[in-house]
């Protein structure tokens, strides 16, 4: 039985906290000016002063508040999706740049090998080793240079 009272206490506190603004708004808000022309607001009108009663705007309905929350949630989800798409695009761009950099490094290494070694060997269709003809070596050098100029600045 003692345990049940402990569970009711937070509910009662929440109800009291929710009711306090309602009670204050039911009493009204008063606005007046003092002798120096300064405007004051209070929940009680001062004695002997003509005060204007101000009715605060009504709180939004639960349905309107829910709709506003739904709109904010939807906007937050869209923003999140856009950020995730941007991150994915940036990751793809980084991956592509890394591939290009690796390709350029390989092409530079190939060009260097072709330029420094005039007696390159290749394996022919029969599986035998033979020396690369000079015309073929020069063609591969041209191809490597073109590839570097085109993709690797």
GROMACS elastic network, one bead per residue, 0.5 to 0.9 nm:
[ bonds ]
;  ai    aj funct       b0    kb
    1     4     6  0.53127   500
    1     5     6  0.68643   500
    2     5     6  0.54163   500
    2     6     6  0.66954   500
    3     6     6  0.51949   500
    3     7     6  0.66406   500
    3     8     6  0.89832   500
    4     7     6  0.52174   500
    4     8     6  0.63981   500
    4     9     6  0.88763   500
    5     8     6  0.50828   500
    5     9     6  0.62954   500
    6     9     6  0.54135   500
    6    10     6  0.76331   500
    7    10     6  0.63743   500
    7    11     6  0.73423   500
    8    11     6  0.52485   500
    8    12     6  0.62035   500
    8    13     6  0.87039   500
    9    12     6  0.51482   500
    9    13     6  0.62081   500
    9    14     6  0.86611   500
   10    13     6  0.50589   500
   10    14     6  0.61487   500
   10    15     6  0.86134   500
   11    14     6  0.51281   500
   11    15     6  0.61948   500
   11    16     6  0.86555   500
   12    15     6  0.50798   500
   12    16     6  0.61503   500
   12    17     6  0.85704   500
   13    16     6  0.51566   500
   13    17     6  0.61428   500
   13    18     6  0.86071   500
   14    17     6  0.50885   500
   14    18     6  0.61360   500
   14    19     6  0.85993   500
   15    18     6  0.51048   500
   15    19     6  0.61209   500
   15    20     6  0.87204   500
   16    19     6  0.51052   500
   16    20     6  0.62195   500
   17    20     6  0.54370   500
   17    21     6  0.76349   500
   18    21     6  0.65379   500
   18    22     6  0.73161   500
   19    22     6  0.51735   500
   19    23     6  0.62406   500
   19    24     6  0.87531   500
   20    23     6  0.52286   500
   20    24     6  0.63088   500
   20    25     6  0.87193   500
   21    24     6  0.50259   500
   21    25     6  0.60934   500
   21    26     6  0.85358   500
   22    25     6  0.51778   500
   22    26     6  0.61466   500
   22    27     6  0.87618   500
   23    26     6  0.51098   500
   23    27     6  0.64204   500
   23    28     6  0.89596   500
   24    27     6  0.52871   500
   24    28     6  0.66552   500
   24    29     6  0.82133   500
   24    43     6  0.74397   500
   25    28     6  0.52076   500
   25    29     6  0.72921   500
   25    43     6  0.87957   500
   25    55     6  0.76287   500
   25    56     6  0.68449   500
   26    29     6  0.88849   500
   26    55     6  0.87073   500
   27    43     6  0.69960   500
   27    44     6  0.83657   500
   28    42     6  0.87751   500
   28    43     6  0.62537   500
   28    44     6  0.81851   500
   28    53     6  0.65613   500
   28    54     6  0.64280   500
   28    55     6  0.60706   500
   28    56     6  0.76201   500
   29    41     6  0.67787   500
   29    42     6  0.57611   500
   29    44     6  0.72265   500
   29    45     6  0.82963   500
   29    52     6  0.83000   500
   29    53     6  0.58044   500
   29    54     6  0.52097   500
   29    55     6  0.66373   500
   29    56     6  0.75534   500
   30    40     6  0.80860   500
   30    41     6  0.55119   500
   30    42     6  0.52503   500
   30    43     6  0.59331   500
   30    44     6  0.65032   500
   30    45     6  0.58028   500
   30    46     6  0.88281   500
   30    51     6  0.58386   500
   30    52     6  0.55173   500
   30    54     6  0.58811   500
   30    55     6  0.88229   500
   31    39     6  0.69584   500
   31    40     6  0.56452   500
   31    42     6  0.67080   500
   31    43     6  0.89614   500
   31    45     6  0.78765   500
   31    50     6  0.88768   500
   31    51     6  0.54062   500
   31    52     6  0.50648   500
   31    53     6  0.64416   500
   31    54     6  0.69872   500
   32    38     6  0.82780   500
   32    39     6  0.56868   500
   32    40     6  0.54543   500
   32    41     6  0.67256   500
   32    42     6  0.87605   500
   32    45     6  0.82594   500
   32    46     6  0.85853   500
   32    49     6  0.74892   500
   32    50     6  0.68378   500
   32    52     6  0.63108   500
   33    36     6  0.76567   500
   33    37     6  0.53388   500
   33    38     6  0.52669   500
   33    40     6  0.59983   500
   33    41     6  0.89000   500
   33    49     6  0.85270   500
   33    50     6  0.87288   500
   33    51     6  0.80214   500
   34    37     6  0.53347   500
   34    38     6  0.55522   500
   34    39     6  0.66807   500
   34    40     6  0.75239   500
   34    49     6  0.84332   500
   35    38     6  0.75017   500
   36    39     6  0.89937   500
   41    44     6  0.86935   500
   41    45     6  0.87256   500
   42    45     6  0.67301   500
   42    46     6  0.85114   500
   45    48     6  0.88106   500
   45    49     6  0.75661   500
   45    50     6  0.80753   500
   45    51     6  0.61708   500
   45    52     6  0.86327   500
   45    53     6  0.86900   500
   46    49     6  0.58624   500
   46    50     6  0.81179   500
   46    51     6  0.76237   500
   47    50     6  0.84144   500
   55    58     6  0.85118   500
   56    59     6  0.87073   500
   57    60     6  0.87985   500
   58    61     6  0.85445   500
   59    62     6  0.88817   500
   60    63     6  0.79993   500
   60    64     6  0.59867   500
   60    65     6  0.61022   500
   61    64     6  0.51448   500
   61    65     6  0.61087   500
   61    66     6  0.83958   500
   62    65     6  0.50126   500
   62    66     6  0.58960   500
   62    67     6  0.84667   500
   63    67     6  0.61129   500
   63    68     6  0.85882   500
   64    67     6  0.50080   500
   64    68     6  0.61421   500
   64    69     6  0.85420   500
   65    68     6  0.50437   500
   65    69     6  0.61377   500
   65    70     6  0.85388   500
   66    70     6  0.60454   500
   66    71     6  0.85875   500
   67    71     6  0.61831   500
   67    72     6  0.86267   500
   68    71     6  0.51024   500
   68    72     6  0.62382   500
   68    73     6  0.85658   500
   69    72     6  0.50554   500
   69    73     6  0.60243   500
   69    74     6  0.84954   500
   70    73     6  0.50287   500
   70    74     6  0.60642   500
   70    75     6  0.85625   500
   71    74     6  0.50932   500
   71    75     6  0.61496   500
   71    76     6  0.85658   500
   72    75     6  0.50864   500
   72    76     6  0.60878   500
   72    77     6  0.85521   500
   73    76     6  0.50684   500
   73    77     6  0.61182   500
   73    78     6  0.86242   500
   74    77     6  0.50717   500
   74    78     6  0.62081   500
   74    79     6  0.86362   500
   75    78     6  0.50920   500
   75    79     6  0.61711   500
   75    80     6  0.85590   500
   76    79     6  0.50686   500
   76    80     6  0.61034   500
   76    81     6  0.85985   500
   77    80     6  0.50003   500
   77    81     6  0.61239   500
   77    82     6  0.85784   500
   78    81     6  0.50529   500
   78    82     6  0.61240   500
   78    83     6  0.86108   500
   79    82     6  0.50852   500
   79    83     6  0.62052   500
   79    84     6  0.86305   500
   80    83     6  0.51324   500
   80    84     6  0.61955   500
   80    85     6  0.86214   500
   81    84     6  0.50574   500
   81    85     6  0.61197   500
   81    86     6  0.85739   500
   82    85     6  0.50460   500
   82    86     6  0.61210   500
   82    87     6  0.85797   500
   83    86     6  0.50351   500
   83    87     6  0.61269   500
   83    88     6  0.85556   500
   84    87     6  0.50562   500
   84    88     6  0.61134   500
   84    89     6  0.85555   500
   85    88     6  0.50335   500
   85    89     6  0.60866   500
   85    90     6  0.85324   500
   86    89     6  0.50350   500
   86    90     6  0.60768   500
   86    91     6  0.85205   500
   87    90     6  0.50196   500
   87    91     6  0.60895   500
   87    92     6  0.85927   500
   88    91     6  0.50149   500
   88    92     6  0.61858   500
   88    93     6  0.85980   500
   89    92     6  0.50314   500
   89    93     6  0.61272   500
   89    94     6  0.85859   500
   90    94     6  0.61086   500
   90    95     6  0.85116   500
   91    94     6  0.50770   500
   91    95     6  0.60839   500
   91    96     6  0.85564   500
   92    95     6  0.50346   500
   92    96     6  0.60965   500
   92    97     6  0.85460   500
   93    96     6  0.50758   500
   93    97     6  0.60948   500
   93    98     6  0.85653   500
   94    97     6  0.50284   500
   94    98     6  0.61117   500
   94    99     6  0.86149   500
   95    98     6  0.50848   500
   95    99     6  0.62482   500
   95   100     6  0.87034   500
   96    99     6  0.50643   500
   96   100     6  0.62308   500
   96   101     6  0.85795   500
   97   100     6  0.51070   500
   97   101     6  0.60852   500
   97   102     6  0.85997   500
   98   101     6  0.50062   500
   98   102     6  0.61273   500
   98   103     6  0.85354   500
   99   102     6  0.51368   500
   99   103     6  0.61110   500
   99   104     6  0.85617   500
  100   103     6  0.50009   500
  100   104     6  0.60539   500
  100   105     6  0.85458   500
  100   151     6  0.75309   500
  100   152     6  0.77100   500
  101   104     6  0.50844   500
  101   105     6  0.61665   500
  101   106     6  0.86464   500
  101   152     6  0.76081   500
  102   105     6  0.50839   500
  102   106     6  0.62087   500
  102   107     6  0.86059   500
  103   106     6  0.51150   500
  103   107     6  0.61148   500
  103   108     6  0.85949   500
  103   152     6  0.86972   500
  104   107     6  0.50200   500
  104   108     6  0.60595   500
  104   109     6  0.85110   500
  104   147     6  0.82258   500
  104   148     6  0.65373   500
  104   151     6  0.74302   500
  104   152     6  0.57618   500
  105   108     6  0.51681   500
  105   109     6  0.61874   500
  105   110     6  0.86257   500
  105   152     6  0.88750   500
  106   109     6  0.51031   500
  106   110     6  0.61360   500
  106   111     6  0.86013   500
  107   110     6  0.50055   500
  107   111     6  0.60807   500
  107   112     6  0.85307   500
  107   144     6  0.60837   500
  107   145     6  0.84024   500
  107   147     6  0.76026   500
  107   148     6  0.70323   500
  108   111     6  0.50648   500
  108   112     6  0.61199   500
  108   113     6  0.86432   500
  108   144     6  0.74973   500
  108   145     6  0.84067   500
  108   148     6  0.74215   500
  109   112     6  0.50932   500
  109   113     6  0.62497   500
  109   114     6  0.86459   500
  110   113     6  0.51353   500
  110   114     6  0.61546   500
  110   115     6  0.86176   500
  110   141     6  0.85213   500
  110   144     6  0.74986   500
  111   114     6  0.50522   500
  111   115     6  0.60943   500
  111   116     6  0.85684   500
  111   140     6  0.80678   500
  111   141     6  0.59608   500
  111   142     6  0.89397   500
  111   144     6  0.59056   500
  111   145     6  0.73839   500
  112   115     6  0.51484   500
  112   116     6  0.60554   500
  112   117     6  0.84405   500
  112   141     6  0.89289   500
  113   116     6  0.53181   500
  113   117     6  0.59157   500
  113   118     6  0.88889   500
  113   120     6  0.87553   500
  114   117     6  0.56333   500
  114   118     6  0.69701   500
  114   120     6  0.75417   500
  114   137     6  0.67439   500
  114   138     6  0.83088   500
  114   140     6  0.77588   500
  114   141     6  0.64700   500
  115   118     6  0.69882   500
  115   137     6  0.86449   500
  115   138     6  0.88217   500
  115   141     6  0.73131   500
  117   120     6  0.62136   500
  118   132     6  0.85400   500
  118   134     6  0.76998   500
  118   137     6  0.79768   500
  119   131     6  0.62934   500
  119   132     6  0.68830   500
  119   133     6  0.86638   500
  119   134     6  0.85882   500
  120   130     6  0.84449   500
  120   131     6  0.57080   500
  120   132     6  0.53910   500
  120   133     6  0.84731   500
  120   137     6  0.80318   500
  121   129     6  0.62742   500
  121   130     6  0.53727   500
  121   132     6  0.53710   500
  122   128     6  0.81711   500
  122   129     6  0.55698   500
  122   130     6  0.55560   500
  122   131     6  0.61594   500
  122   132     6  0.60424   500
  123   126     6  0.77993   500
  123   127     6  0.55052   500
  123   128     6  0.53070   500
  123   130     6  0.62709   500
  123   131     6  0.86533   500
  124   127     6  0.53128   500
  124   128     6  0.54554   500
  124   129     6  0.62860   500
  124   130     6  0.69006   500
  125   128     6  0.73964   500
  126   129     6  0.88875   500
  130   133     6  0.88872   500
  131   134     6  0.89083   500
  132   135     6  0.83797   500
  132   136     6  0.65955   500
  132   137     6  0.64953   500
  133   136     6  0.53410   500
  133   137     6  0.63837   500
  133   138     6  0.88354   500
  134   138     6  0.61286   500
  134   139     6  0.85232   500
  135   138     6  0.51726   500
  135   139     6  0.61567   500
  135   140     6  0.86812   500
  136   139     6  0.50018   500
  136   140     6  0.62008   500
  136   141     6  0.86040   500
  137   140     6  0.51439   500
  137   141     6  0.62172   500
  137   142     6  0.87282   500
  138   142     6  0.62262   500
  138   143     6  0.86282   500
  139   142     6  0.51143   500
  139   143     6  0.62081   500
  139   144     6  0.86648   500
  140   144     6  0.61018   500
  140   145     6  0.85809   500
  141   144     6  0.51433   500
  141   145     6  0.62051   500
  141   146     6  0.86090   500
  142   145     6  0.51587   500
  142   146     6  0.61151   500
  142   147     6  0.85342   500
  143   146     6  0.51085   500
  143   147     6  0.60711   500
  143   148     6  0.85920   500
  144   147     6  0.50519   500
  144   148     6  0.61722   500
  144   149     6  0.86463   500
  145   148     6  0.50771   500
  145   149     6  0.61418   500
  145   150     6  0.85201   500
  146   149     6  0.50909   500
  146   150     6  0.59953   500
  146   151     6  0.85571   500
  147   150     6  0.51405   500
  147   151     6  0.60413   500
  147   152     6  0.73896   500
  148   151     6  0.54709   500
  148   153     6  0.70397   500
  149   152     6  0.58293   500
  149   153     6  0.63609   500
  150   153     6  0.76319   500
